[in-house]
Amino acid sequence: MIKNLYKKQKEIINYLIIGVLTTIVSLLSFYLIRQFIFNNPTQLDIQISNIISWILAVLFAFVTNKKYVFESKEKGTNKLKEMIKFYISRLTTLFIEMFTMFILTSPLHIDDMISKIIVQFIIVILNYVFSKFFVFNKRK
């Protein structure tokens, strides 16, 4: 039964697993940067930490999504186009993440780690939609 479910929903299940791992990379790197580089973080420090954690998470996400989730076999120029689309889509969600983090931490005064966790739920869904329909779209 579980094996059949996995076969039917392989892409979504793999995306969720990779999404969780990517989120861990993002949250852990955000926390470590915030703790060890910025002792008493300002709003700018929080955004810098967020950007660095984003870069690390996107590097991890591209490789794992391409190989394990969408099983893309693109090579050469098509692989480069795929990578560019991936980074464009992730930049889009980065801006959404940064804006949402700002709103939650500044005017609403929600703790930055709690804000980061809340925002990750939105970002994971948006990243799947962009990856599925824009980046790794198998239609020719």
Order of alpha helices (4+ residues) and beta strands (2+ residues): alpha-alpha-alpha-alpha-alpha
